Amino acid sequence: FMALAGWDAEKSVDALPGVLSLAAASGMELAAASDMVTDYMSAFSKSVSDYTGEALTAAEFSDKLAYAQANSNTNVAQLGEAFKNCAANMNAAGQQMDTVTALLGTMANQGLKGAESGTVLTAVMRDINNRMQDGAISINGTSIAVSDANGNYRDMIDIMADVEKAVDGMVETERSAALSAVFTADSIKGMNLVLNAGTESVRQLEAGISQCEGAADEMAKTLNDNL
């Protein structure tokens, strides 16, 4: 799978320790873990970075998946199914893997996981793009910036936090009507799940995912230290 993804021998050998740890930590077969890492490191090609502009290694990518599995109600295989339906679109919208994974983990905590959660997250971004005018959407008369001064997409969690402020204090019917001005039936579910959890909890999960060096190796050692 690494060769099929265009990785040379040196890159594949360098990646093996991280991928082996991910396979052990997740219970996946090595081939499946390799396929997932190569697929989604490629799918997140624009945004797979550690926020310093440096590309992630396979080990760092594996750590993030392992951490998300350990700290939200999903597993690596389900995250892979979710990524299949959202990674390319979220990457095109400049969203970091950490942000996407934190949003998927938050939705999984409330029962929406796997392929369905990836579809819903894509729908949220689609509706934001469809309703955006001059780089912003409007919720209940509040203008919420989707892009920054340079025309780049803002972080999705930041956008959702502004939506959260715009509907704060509303009763359920008011909030539903306000959100329906932007979000359609297949995306409003995801927005409601994130708002129910609170964007601060999403930020906390995202912060953990961004600072989780060694998570896959630690989990693999725990799982393999006895029969």
Helices and strands as residue ranges (DSSP letters): H 9-26, H 30-43, H 58-71, H 76-92, H 97-108, H 115-131, E 136-139, E 142-145, H 156-166, H 172-180, H 185-197, H 199-210, H 215-224
